Amino acid sequence: MLAPWQTGELAPPPPGGWQTWKAMLGPGVLLAGASVGSGEWLSGPAVSAQYGGTLLWVATLSIVAQVFCNLEMMRYTLYCGEPIVVGFFRTFPGPRLWTFLYLALDFAAVWPFNASNAAVPLAAAMLGHLPGSGSTSLLGITLSEDQLVKAFGYLIFLSAFLPLIFGGTIYRMLERVMAIKLVIVLGYLIFAVALTVSPQSMREVGVGLIDFGTVPIRADTIVCGRHFNVRKVDGPTSYRVKGTIEHDRPLVTEFVVERDGRRTVYKLGAKLPDELPPIREALVERAVALVHLGGFYVETRQGETRLSVQGTLGGDRAWKPARFVVEDPTATTYSRLDEVPQPWSDKFSELIRQQGLERVGLASYVRRHGQLPPLDWAMIATLAAIAGAGGMTNTLFSNYTRDKGWGMGAHVGAIPSAIGGRQITLSHVGMVFHLGEQSWRRWRGWFRHILRDQLAIWMVASFIGMALPCMLSLEFIRHAPVSGDRVAAMVAEGMADRYPSYRHVLWPLTLSVGFLILAPGQIVSGDQLARRWTDIIWTSSSWARRMREDRVKYVYYSILALYGVWGLAAMTMFDPLQILKAAGVLMNVSLGIASWHTLYANVTLLPPGLRPNWLMRVGVFFCGAFFLTVSAIVVASL
């Protein structure tokens, strides 16, 4: 059992006016800085590159749901100064069960996706192009380009530990890093979007964020500019080749074979069975021929009818159709849309307007077909998980509330750095206050304070941080193939390709911003895992409770060392996009359960007057239901 709380006096909340906003540069800024990271620069653009802005409403639901969860986690810390994970261990049936559960749930947090993906723009800057199937030399050693990405990933991962060791008080160091990152990254993104993104792409992102329940169905074949996604059906088997033209040669990033309900994906550079290379080469030849036509080409089937449309790309990247073909079974060609008979003219109109996509309602599709639409549900789940904060990362709002000294956190202390920090202690037990007229007034002031932190800083920054990269994605890499060790630098390549006269500026600058978005997130990833389990051990372990209060850093850095060993192994075994997807899918389960557990803790451990009202309870229940439903959808789609 955990030791009972001590009793103290609730400190007054910050004063109003400018001082209040200055004091708010806390958990909201830190987690907003961390939030403009892998979800916004990787999964958001990866989803919008394949499906346009149609699925961005998933990010909206995710961010709004997390606001409710974050507030309730911070509520607990305002009352007792303990992080919410310690509150989990105070609930029935006790620490032993919850230790095993959260060890399992925290498996989502051990994947170093920020470091592995931050290596991509660094490698691209060295190579002068996106990593592919070639080789290069580093310090006299010949490496394949994917090995170069891994080597840089190791370097970034290990470097991310340095600020945690030498940064003084860890919270204050992270706050400074994320504030600087937020200003530079959002400043550049706003500038780039204002100068380069068309109103059409801006509008598509805005609509996608609120068009709830709509999903896109891709045409069988889409060729747009130099990017291709071409499908061929041969009896019960279908083949699909995805790729792009680079340096006047086709680069195949993915070859997919579907046979007897089984889907096999061959990634960039994978060895094919003997019977497949001729089939892939024939598909690649067709793809190259379609690319050389210029503009765009779309082909899809509606029952027994094959529809195709070909045209050019306007200066604003809008599709301008020039040739329509309806094959049913004889082929009829039309040069104008108004010549095409119904119902095919409506179908062509939507394919052109949505650039190769058909928008349908998710519920109506499932009712009609009895199954989920054929989408990359793992990537969509990753978008849901990493939009905002995601997974057990959300518990950091509670930790940082304590370390910032908000509410009763002022009486508890903080976790110091190993080197360079002043003598800082962390209490083994939280401290609560008696509810009287003065403390009730102060409590309401503190809750208004965290409301402002979440609504005015974190939520706004999360939406802006999601929308801006997706606008750039729609403008510059729509229909580009998403590959494991290329996605983090694809926007930079798309911008440089569109404006070759400014490549010498756009290429290095956008790569630098991509690196700055991802690399600091690795610092937070390592800190959050070590911080969470340090708090658990420090409070619940009888061995740790015998340690002096200034020795907490030894627990923290021991956990950090174990994470370092695992992170290096994970980056060796998997490519960056695989690491991102694995973490994203598991994070949905973690946050779903943690949000419900937060609600359980607050309605059982807090005094009746401080417990969440019904609006907050409904919001937190929705948060858990949303993320667990997303996890169930991924399982159902396998």
C-alpha positions as CSV (number, residue, x, y, z in Angstrom):
1,M,0.0,0.0,0.0
2,L,1.1,3.6,-0.6
3,A,1.7,6.0,2.2
4,P,-1.2,8.3,3.1
5,W,-1.1,11.9,1.9
6,Q,0.2,14.6,4.1
7,T,-1.7,17.9,4.6
8,G,-0.8,21.4,3.7
9,E,-2.2,24.7,2.3
10,L,-3.1,25.3,-1.3
11,A,-1.0,28.1,-2.7
12,P,-2.8,31.0,-4.5
13,P,-3.1,30.8,-8.3
14,P,-1.1,33.2,-10.5
15,P,-2.5,36.8,-10.7
16,G,-4.5,37.9,-13.7
17,G,-3.3,39.9,-16.8
18,W,0.0,39.5,-18.5
19,Q,1.5,37.7,-15.5
20,T,-1.1,34.9,-15.9
21,W,-0.1,34.3,-19.6
22,K,3.6,34.4,-18.7
23,A,3.0,31.8,-16.0
24,M,1.1,29.7,-18.5
25,L,4.3,29.0,-20.4
26,G,4.3,25.6,-18.8
27,P,2.9,22.2,-19.6
28,G,0.9,23.5,-22.6
29,V,4.0,24.9,-24.3
30,L,6.1,21.9,-23.5
31,L,3.6,19.4,-24.7
32,A,2.6,21.6,-27.6
33,G,6.3,21.7,-28.6
34,A,6.4,17.9,-28.3
35,S,3.1,17.5,-30.1
36,V,4.2,19.3,-33.2
37,G,6.3,16.2,-34.0
38,S,5.9,12.8,-35.5
39,G,2.1,12.9,-35.7
40,E,2.0,16.3,-37.5
41,W,5.1,15.8,-39.7
42,L,4.9,12.1,-40.4
43,S,1.5,10.4,-39.9
44,G,-0.6,13.5,-40.9
45,P,1.2,14.1,-44.2
46,A,1.5,10.4,-44.9
47,V,-2.3,10.0,-44.5
48,S,-3.1,13.2,-46.5
49,A,-0.6,12.2,-49.3
50,Q,-2.6,9.0,-49.8
51,Y,-6.1,10.1,-49.0
52,G,-6.2,13.9,-49.3
53,G,-7.6,15.9,-46.4
54,T,-10.6,13.5,-46.0
55,L,-9.5,11.7,-42.8
56,L,-8.2,14.7,-40.8
57,W,-11.4,14.6,-38.7
58,V,-9.8,11.7,-36.9
59,A,-7.1,14.1,-35.7
60,T,-9.8,16.6,-34.6
61,L,-11.6,13.9,-32.4
62,S,-8.2,12.8,-31.0
63,I,-7.1,16.3,-30.0
64,V,-10.5,17.3,-28.5
65,A,-10.8,14.0,-26.6
66,Q,-7.2,14.5,-25.2
67,V,-8.1,18.0,-23.8
68,F,-10.7,16.3,-21.5
69,C,-8.2,13.6,-20.5
70,N,-5.4,16.1,-19.9
71,L,-7.5,18.4,-17.7
72,E,-8.5,15.4,-15.5
73,M,-4.9,14.3,-15.1
74,M,-3.9,17.8,-14.1
75,R,-6.9,18.0,-11.7
76,Y,-5.5,15.1,-9.7
77,T,-2.0,16.8,-9.4
78,L,-3.5,20.2,-8.5
79,Y,-5.2,18.4,-5.5
80,C,-2.3,16.3,-4.2
81,G,0.9,17.2,-6.0
82,E,1.3,13.6,-7.2
83,P,1.4,12.6,-10.9
84,I,-1.7,10.8,-12.1
85,V,0.2,7.5,-12.5
86,V,0.7,7.4,-8.8
87,G,-3.0,8.0,-8.4
88,F,-3.6,4.9,-10.6
89,F,-1.7,2.9,-8.0
90,R,-3.7,4.3,-5.1
91,T,-7.0,2.8,-6.6
92,F,-8.4,-0.6,-5.9
93,P,-7.1,-3.3,-6.1
94,G,-3.7,-1.8,-5.5
95,P,-0.2,-1.4,-6.9
96,R,0.6,-5.0,-7.7
97,L,-2.0,-5.4,-10.5
98,W,-1.5,-1.9,-11.9
99,T,2.3,-2.4,-12.1
100,F,1.8,-5.4,-14.5
101,L,-0.9,-3.6,-16.5
102,Y,1.1,-0.4,-17.0
103,L,4.3,-2.2,-17.8
104,A,2.4,-3.8,-20.7
105,L,0.7,-0.5,-21.8
106,D,4.0,1.3,-21.7
107,F,5.4,-1.0,-24.4
108,A,3.9,1.6,-26.8
109,A,6.3,4.3,-25.3
110,V,9.6,2.4,-25.9
111,W,9.6,2.8,-29.7
112,P,12.1,5.5,-30.7
113,F,10.2,6.7,-33.7
114,N,11.3,10.3,-33.3
115,A,15.0,9.5,-33.5
116,S,14.6,7.0,-36.4
117,N,12.5,9.4,-38.5
118,A,14.6,12.5,-37.6
119,A,17.5,10.6,-39.3
120,V,15.7,10.8,-42.6
121,P,16.1,14.6,-43.3
122,L,19.6,14.4,-41.9
123,A,20.5,11.6,-44.4
124,A,18.7,13.4,-47.2
125,A,20.7,16.6,-46.6
126,M,23.9,14.6,-46.9
127,L,22.9,12.6,-50.0
128,G,21.2,15.6,-51.8
129,H,18.1,13.4,-52.4
130,L,15.7,11.2,-50.6
131,P,17.2,7.9,-49.3
132,G,16.7,5.1,-51.8
133,S,18.3,1.9,-53.0
134,G,21.8,3.4,-53.6
135,S,24.9,3.5,-51.5
136,T,27.2,6.1,-50.1
137,S,30.4,6.5,-48.0
138,L,30.6,7.7,-44.4
139,L,34.0,8.1,-42.7
140,G,35.5,5.8,-45.3
141,I,32.8,3.1,-44.8
142,T,30.5,2.2,-47.7
143,L,26.9,2.0,-46.5
144,S,23.6,1.5,-48.3
145,E,21.3,4.5,-48.0
146,D,19.0,2.8,-45.6
147,Q,22.0,1.9,-43.4
148,L,23.0,5.5,-43.5
149,V,19.5,6.4,-42.1
150,K,20.0,3.8,-39.3
151,A,23.4,5.2,-38.4
152,F,22.1,8.7,-38.1
153,G,19.2,7.4,-36.1
154,Y,21.6,5.8,-33.6
155,L,23.5,9.2,-33.3
156,I,20.3,11.2,-32.8
157,F,18.9,8.7,-30.3
158,L,22.1,8.8,-28.1
159,S,22.4,12.6,-28.4
160,A,18.9,13.0,-27.1
161,F,20.1,11.8,-23.7
162,L,22.6,14.7,-23.3
163,P,20.1,17.4,-22.4
164,L,18.5,15.1,-19.8
165,I,21.9,14.6,-18.2
166,F,23.3,18.2,-18.3
167,G,20.2,20.3,-18.4
168,G,19.8,21.4,-14.8
169,T,16.2,20.8,-13.6
170,I,14.8,18.5,-16.3
171,Y,11.4,20.3,-16.6
172,R,12.9,23.7,-17.1
173,M,15.4,22.5,-19.7
174,L,12.6,20.8,-21.7
175,E,10.4,23.9,-21.4
176,R,13.1,26.0,-23.0
177,V,13.9,23.5,-25.8
178,M,10.2,23.2,-26.7
179,A,9.5,26.9,-26.6
180,I,12.3,27.6,-29.0
181,K,11.2,24.7,-31.2
182,L,7.6,25.9,-31.2
183,V,8.5,29.5,-32.3
184,I,10.9,28.4,-35.1
185,V,8.8,25.5,-36.5
186,L,5.4,27.3,-36.4
187,G,7.0,30.5,-37.8
188,Y,8.5,28.6,-40.8
189,L,5.3,26.6,-41.4
190,I,3.1,29.7,-41.4
191,F,5.5,31.5,-43.7
192,A,5.8,28.5,-46.1
193,V,2.0,27.9,-46.2
194,A,1.2,31.6,-46.8
195,L,3.7,31.8,-49.8
196,T,3.3,28.4,-51.5
197,V,0.0,26.7,-50.6
198,S,-3.1,27.2,-52.9
199,P,-6.4,28.1,-51.4
200,Q,-7.8,24.8,-52.6
201,S,-5.3,22.8,-50.4
202,M,-6.1,25.1,-47.4
203,R,-9.8,24.6,-47.9
204,E,-9.4,20.9,-48.2
205,V,-7.6,20.6,-44.9
206,G,-10.1,22.9,-43.2
207,V,-13.0,20.8,-44.4
208,G,-11.3,17.5,-43.6
209,L,-10.8,18.5,-40.0
210,I,-14.6,18.8,-39.5
211,D,-16.1,16.4,-42.1
212,F,-16.7,13.7,-39.5
213,G,-17.3,10.1,-40.6
214,T,-16.2,10.5,-44.2
215,V,-13.6,8.1,-45.7
216,P,-11.9,8.0,-49.1
217,I,-11.9,5.1,-51.5
218,R,-8.9,5.3,-53.9
219,A,-9.2,4.4,-57.6
220,D,-7.5,1.3,-58.7
221,T,-4.8,3.2,-60.6
222,I,-3.7,6.8,-60.0
223,V,-0.8,8.5,-61.8
224,C,-0.2,12.1,-60.9
225,G,2.9,13.9,-62.2
226,R,5.9,11.6,-61.6
227,H,4.1,9.5,-58.9
228,F,2.4,6.2,-59.8
229,N,0.2,3.7,-58.1
230,V,-0.8,1.1,-60.7
231,R,-2.9,-2.0,-60.2
232,K,-3.4,-5.1,-62.4
233,V,-5.9,-7.9,-61.8
234,D,-5.1,-11.4,-63.1
235,G,-7.9,-13.8,-62.2
236,P,-8.0,-14.2,-58.4
237,T,-4.7,-12.4,-57.9
238,S,-4.1,-8.6,-58.0
239,Y,-0.7,-6.9,-58.3
240,R,0.0,-3.3,-57.3
241,V,3.2,-1.2,-57.9
242,K,3.8,2.1,-56.1
243,G,6.7,4.4,-56.8
244,T,8.0,7.6,-58.4
245,I,10.3,8.8,-61.1
246,E,13.6,10.0,-59.7
247,H,16.6,11.1,-61.9
248,D,14.6,9.9,-64.9
249,R,14.4,6.4,-63.6
250,P,11.5,4.6,-61.8
251,L,12.0,4.0,-58.1
252,V,9.6,1.3,-56.9
253,T,8.9,1.8,-53.2
254,E,6.3,-1.0,-52.7
255,F,5.1,-4.0,-54.7
256,V,1.9,-5.6,-53.3
257,V,0.5,-9.1,-54.2
258,E,-3.0,-10.0,-53.0
259,R,-4.0,-13.7,-53.5
260,D,-6.6,-15.8,-51.6
261,G,-7.3,-13.1,-49.1
262,R,-3.6,-12.8,-48.2
263,R,-1.7,-9.5,-48.8
264,T,2.1,-9.6,-49.2
265,V,4.0,-6.3,-49.4
266,Y,7.5,-6.2,-50.8
267,K,9.3,-3.0,-49.6
268,L,12.0,-1.0,-51.3
269,G,14.9,-3.4,-52.1
270,A,13.2,-6.6,-51.0
271,K,14.0,-9.8,-52.9
272,L,11.0,-11.2,-54.9
273,P,10.1,-14.9,-55.5
274,D,11.3,-16.0,-58.9
275,E,7.9,-15.8,-60.6
276,L,7.2,-12.1,-59.6
277,P,10.0,-10.0,-61.2
278,P,8.6,-10.3,-64.7
279,I,5.1,-9.2,-63.5
280,R,6.5,-6.3,-61.5
281,E,8.6,-5.1,-64.5
282,A,5.6,-5.2,-66.8
283,L,3.6,-3.1,-64.3
284,V,6.6,-0.7,-63.9
285,E,6.7,-0.3,-67.7
286,R,3.1,0.5,-67.8
287,A,3.5,3.0,-65.0
288,V,6.4,4.7,-66.7
289,A,4.4,5.0,-70.0
290,L,1.5,6.6,-68.1
291,V,3.9,9.0,-66.3
292,H,5.4,10.0,-69.7
293,L,1.9,11.0,-70.9
294,G,2.2,13.9,-68.5
295,G,-0.4,15.3,-66.2
296,F,-2.7,12.6,-64.5
297,Y,-4.3,9.3,-65.3
298,V,-7.0,7.5,-63.2
299,E,-8.5,4.1,-63.8
300,T,-11.1,2.3,-61.7
301,R,-13.9,-0.3,-62.0
302,Q,-17.5,-0.1,-61.2
303,G,-18.8,-3.6,-61.4
304,E,-18.0,-4.8,-64.9
305,T,-17.4,-1.4,-66.2
306,R,-13.9,0.1,-66.4
307,L,-13.6,3.9,-66.2
308,S,-10.5,5.9,-67.0
309,V,-9.8,9.6,-67.3
310,Q,-6.6,11.4,-68.4
311,G,-5.7,15.1,-68.4
312,T,-3.2,17.8,-67.4
313,L,-2.2,19.5,-64.2
314,G,-2.9,23.2,-63.9
315,G,-0.6,25.7,-62.2
316,D,-2.6,25.3,-59.0
317,R,-2.2,21.5,-59.4
318,A,-6.0,21.2,-60.2
319,W,-6.9,18.4,-62.6
320,K,-7.9,19.4,-66.1
321,P,-9.5,16.4,-67.9
322,A,-9.0,15.9,-71.6
323,R,-10.1,12.3,-72.3
324,F,-12.7,10.0,-70.8
325,V,-13.1,6.3,-71.5
326,V,-16.0,4.0,-70.5
327,E,-15.4,0.3,-71.3
328,D,-18.6,-1.7,-70.9
329,P,-17.3,-4.0,-72.5
330,T,-16.6,-2.0,-75.7
331,A,-14.6,1.2,-75.1
332,T,-16.2,4.6,-75.8
333,T,-14.1,7.7,-75.7
334,Y,-15.3,11.2,-74.8
335,S,-13.4,14.5,-74.9
336,R,-15.7,16.5,-72.6
337,L,-17.4,15.6,-69.3
338,D,-20.8,16.8,-70.5
339,E,-20.7,14.2,-73.3
340,V,-20.4,11.3,-70.8
341,P,-23.8,9.7,-70.0
342,Q,-25.1,9.1,-66.5
343,P,-24.3,7.6,-64.1
344,W,-20.6,7.7,-65.3
345,S,-20.5,11.5,-65.6
346,D,-21.1,11.9,-61.9
347,K,-18.4,9.3,-61.1
348,F,-15.9,11.0,-63.4
349,S,-16.8,14.4,-61.8
350,E,-16.0,13.2,-58.3
351,L,-12.8,11.4,-59.4
352,I,-11.6,14.7,-60.9
353,R,-12.7,16.9,-58.0
354,Q,-11.3,14.6,-55.4
355,Q,-8.2,13.8,-57.5
356,G,-8.7,10.0,-57.8
357,L,-10.8,9.5,-54.6
358,E,-14.4,8.7,-53.9
359,R,-15.7,10.1,-50.6
360,V,-18.2,7.8,-48.8
361,G,-19.6,7.6,-45.3
362,L,-17.8,5.0,-43.1
363,A,-21.0,3.7,-41.5
364,S,-22.9,3.4,-44.9
365,Y,-19.9,1.6,-46.5
366,V,-19.8,-1.0,-43.7
367,R,-23.5,-1.5,-43.9
368,R,-23.4,-2.0,-47.7
369,H,-20.2,-4.1,-47.9
370,G,-20.2,-5.8,-44.5
371,Q,-16.5,-4.9,-44.0
372,L,-14.2,-1.9,-43.4
373,P,-13.1,0.0,-46.5
374,P,-9.6,-1.0,-47.8
375,L,-7.5,1.8,-46.1
376,D,-4.2,1.8,-44.3
377,W,-5.8,1.5,-40.9
378,A,-2.5,1.1,-39.1
379,M,-1.4,4.5,-40.4
380,I,-4.8,6.1,-39.7
381,A,-4.6,4.7,-36.1
382,T,-1.1,6.2,-35.8
383,L,-2.6,9.6,-36.9
384,A,-5.2,9.3,-34.1
385,A,-2.6,8.2,-31.6
386,I,0.0,10.9,-32.2
387,A,-2.2,13.9,-33.1
388,G,-1.7,16.1,-30.1
389,A,0.3,14.0,-27.5
390,G,-1.0,10.4,-27.5
391,G,-0.5,7.3,-25.5
392,M,1.0,7.5,-22.0
393,T,2.6,10.7,-23.1
394,N,-0.6,12.5,-21.9
395,T,0.3,11.6,-18.3
396,L,3.2,14.1,-18.6
397,F,0.7,16.9,-18.2
398,S,0.3,15.7,-14.7
399,N,4.1,15.3,-14.1
400,Y,4.9,18.7,-15.4
401,T,2.1,20.3,-13.5
402,R,3.9,19.1,-10.4
403,D,7.3,20.1,-11.6
404,K,6.0,23.6,-12.5
405,G,4.8,24.0,-8.9
406,W,1.1,24.4,-9.8
407,G,-1.5,23.7,-7.1
408,M,-0.2,21.4,-4.5
409,G,2.8,20.5,-6.7
410,A,4.6,23.5,-5.0
411,H,5.0,21.3,-1.9
412,V,6.3,18.1,-3.5
413,G,9.4,19.0,-5.5
414,A,10.8,17.8,-8.9
415,I,13.2,15.4,-10.6
416,P,16.7,17.0,-11.0
417,S,19.2,16.4,-13.8
418,A,22.2,14.2,-13.2
419,I,24.8,17.0,-13.8
420,G,24.4,20.7,-13.5
421,G,21.3,20.9,-11.4
422,R,21.0,22.5,-8.0
423,Q,20.1,20.3,-5.0
424,I,16.5,19.3,-5.6
425,T,14.4,16.9,-3.6
426,L,11.2,14.9,-4.5
427,S,8.9,13.9,-1.7
428,H,7.9,10.2,-1.5
429,V,4.3,11.1,-0.8
430,G,1.8,13.8,-2.0
431,M,0.2,16.6,0.0
432,V,-3.4,17.6,0.0
433,F,-5.4,20.5,1.4
434,H,-8.6,20.9,3.5
435,L,-11.5,22.3,1.5
436,G,-12.5,25.6,3.0
437,E,-13.7,28.9,1.7
438,Q,-10.2,30.2,0.9
439,S,-8.9,27.0,-0.6
440,W,-12.1,26.5,-2.6
441,R,-11.6,30.0,-4.1
442,R,-7.9,29.2,-4.9
443,W,-8.9,25.8,-6.4
444,R,-11.2,27.4,-8.9
445,G,-8.5,29.9,-9.8
446,W,-6.0,27.0,-10.4
447,F,-8.6,25.1,-12.5
448,R,-9.2,28.2,-14.7
449,H,-5.4,28.4,-15.1
450,I,-5.1,24.9,-16.5
451,L,-8.2,25.4,-18.7
452,R,-6.4,28.4,-20.3
453,D,-3.2,26.3,-20.6
454,Q,-5.1,23.5,-22.4
455,L,-7.6,25.5,-24.6
456,A,-5.5,28.6,-25.5
457,I,-2.1,27.0,-25.8
458,W,-2.0,23.3,-26.2
459,M,-5.2,22.7,-28.2
460,V,-4.6,25.6,-30.6
461,A,-1.0,24.7,-31.1
462,S,-1.9,21.1,-31.8
463,F,-4.5,22.1,-34.5
464,I,-2.2,24.5,-36.1
465,G,0.7,22.1,-36.0
466,M,-1.5,19.4,-37.6
467,A,-3.1,21.6,-40.3
468,L,0.0,23.4,-41.6
469,P,2.1,20.3,-42.5
470,C,-0.9,18.6,-44.1
471,M,-1.5,21.7,-46.3
472,L,2.1,21.4,-47.4
473,S,1.6,17.7,-48.0
474,L,-1.5,18.2,-50.1
475,E,0.3,20.9,-52.1
476,F,3.6,19.1,-52.7
477,I,3.4,15.3,-52.2
478,R,-0.2,14.4,-53.0
479,H,-0.2,10.8,-54.4
480,A,3.6,10.4,-53.6
481,P,4.4,6.9,-52.4
482,V,4.9,6.8,-48.7
483,S,8.1,4.7,-47.9
484,G,9.6,3.8,-44.5
485,D,12.8,5.8,-44.7
486,R,11.7,8.6,-46.9
487,V,8.4,10.1,-45.4
488,A,10.2,12.5,-43.0
489,A,11.8,14.4,-46.0
490,M,9.2,14.0,-48.7
491,V,7.7,17.5,-48.2
492,A,11.2,19.1,-48.6
493,E,11.7,17.1,-51.9
494,G,8.2,18.1,-53.2
495,M,8.9,21.8,-52.5
496,A,12.3,21.7,-54.1
497,D,10.9,19.8,-57.1
498,R,8.1,22.4,-57.6
499,Y,10.4,25.4,-57.3
500,P,13.8,24.3,-58.8
501,S,15.1,27.9,-58.9
502,Y,14.8,28.0,-55.1
503,R,16.0,24.5,-54.4
504,H,19.2,25.7,-52.8
505,V,17.0,27.5,-50.2
506,L,13.9,25.3,-49.9
507,W,15.7,21.9,-49.7
508,P,18.0,22.6,-46.8
509,L,15.6,24.9,-44.9
510,T,12.7,22.4,-45.0
511,L,15.0,19.5,-44.1
512,S,16.3,21.5,-41.1
513,V,12.7,22.2,-39.9
514,G,11.8,18.6,-40.3
515,F,14.8,17.6,-38.2
516,L,13.9,20.2,-35.6
517,I,10.3,19.0,-35.5
518,L,11.3,15.4,-34.8
519,A,14.6,15.3,-32.9
520,P,13.5,17.2,-29.8
521,G,10.6,14.9,-29.5
522,Q,13.0,12.1,-28.8
523,I,14.2,14.0,-25.7
524,V,10.6,14.1,-24.4
525,S,10.1,10.4,-25.3
526,G,13.0,9.3,-23.2
527,D,12.1,11.6,-20.4
528,Q,8.5,10.6,-20.2
529,L,9.1,6.9,-19.9
530,A,11.8,7.3,-17.2
531,R,9.9,10.0,-15.4
532,R,6.7,7.9,-15.2
533,W,8.3,4.9,-13.8
534,T,10.5,6.9,-11.5
535,D,7.4,8.4,-9.9
536,I,5.8,4.9,-9.6
537,I,8.9,3.4,-8.0
538,W,9.6,6.4,-5.8
539,T,6.2,6.4,-4.3
540,S,5.2,2.7,-4.2
541,S,8.4,0.8,-3.6
542,S,9.5,0.2,0.0
543,W,13.1,0.0,-1.2
544,A,12.9,3.4,-2.9
545,R,11.1,5.0,0.1
546,R,14.1,4.3,2.2
547,M,16.3,6.4,-0.1
548,R,17.0,10.1,0.7
549,E,14.8,12.5,-1.2
550,D,17.7,14.0,-3.2
551,R,18.6,10.5,-4.6
552,V,15.6,10.3,-7.0
553,K,17.9,11.0,-10.0
554,Y,19.6,7.5,-9.6
555,V,16.3,5.8,-10.2
556,Y,15.5,8.1,-13.1
557,Y,18.8,7.5,-14.9
558,S,18.8,3.8,-14.4
559,I,15.5,3.5,-16.2
560,L,16.8,5.9,-18.9
561,A,19.8,3.6,-19.5
562,L,17.5,0.5,-20.0
563,Y,15.5,2.5,-22.5
564,G,18.7,3.4,-24.4
565,V,19.6,-0.3,-24.8
566,W,16.1,-1.2,-26.1
567,G,15.9,1.8,-28.4
568,L,19.2,0.9,-30.2
569,A,17.9,-2.7,-30.7
570,A,14.5,-1.5,-32.1
571,M,16.2,0.8,-34.7
572,T,18.3,-2.0,-35.8
573,M,15.4,-4.4,-36.4
574,F,12.8,-2.1,-38.0
575,D,12.6,0.8,-40.5
576,P,11.4,4.3,-39.3
577,L,7.8,3.9,-40.6
578,Q,7.4,0.5,-39.1
579,I,8.5,1.9,-35.7
580,L,6.1,4.7,-36.0
581,K,3.1,2.4,-36.8
582,A,3.9,0.0,-34.1
583,A,4.1,2.8,-31.5
584,G,1.0,4.5,-32.9
585,V,-1.3,1.4,-32.8
586,L,-0.2,0.5,-29.2
587,M,-0.6,4.1,-28.0
588,N,-4.3,4.1,-28.7
589,V,-4.8,1.2,-26.3
590,S,-2.6,2.9,-23.7
591,L,-4.4,6.2,-23.8
592,G,-7.9,4.6,-23.9
593,I,-7.3,2.6,-20.7
594,A,-5.4,5.4,-19.0
595,S,-8.1,8.0,-19.6
596,W,-10.8,5.7,-18.0
597,H,-8.5,5.0,-15.1
598,T,-8.0,8.7,-14.6
599,L,-11.7,9.2,-14.3
600,Y,-11.9,6.3,-11.9
601,A,-9.1,7.8,-9.7
602,N,-10.7,11.3,-9.7
603,V,-14.2,10.1,-8.7
604,T,-12.9,7.8,-5.9
605,L,-9.9,9.6,-4.5
606,L,-10.8,13.3,-4.6
607,P,-13.2,15.0,-2.2
608,P,-16.8,15.3,-3.6
609,G,-16.5,19.0,-4.2
610,L,-13.4,18.6,-6.3
611,R,-14.5,15.7,-8.5
612,P,-15.2,16.2,-12.2
613,N,-18.7,17.4,-13.3
614,W,-20.8,15.4,-15.7
615,L,-19.5,17.3,-18.8
616,M,-15.9,16.3,-17.9
617,R,-16.9,12.8,-17.1
618,V,-18.6,12.4,-20.5
619,G,-15.6,13.9,-22.2
620,V,-13.1,11.5,-20.6
621,F,-15.4,8.5,-21.2
622,F,-15.5,9.5,-24.9
623,C,-11.7,9.8,-24.9
624,G,-11.3,6.2,-23.8
625,A,-14.0,4.9,-26.1
626,F,-12.6,6.7,-29.1
627,F,-9.0,5.4,-28.7
628,L,-10.1,1.8,-27.9
629,T,-12.5,1.8,-30.9
630,V,-9.6,2.9,-33.2
631,S,-7.5,0.0,-31.8
632,A,-10.4,-2.4,-32.4
633,I,-10.7,-1.2,-36.0
634,V,-7.1,-2.0,-36.7
635,V,-7.5,-5.5,-35.3
636,A,-10.7,-6.0,-37.4
637,S,-8.9,-4.9,-40.6
638,L,-6.1,-7.4,-40.2
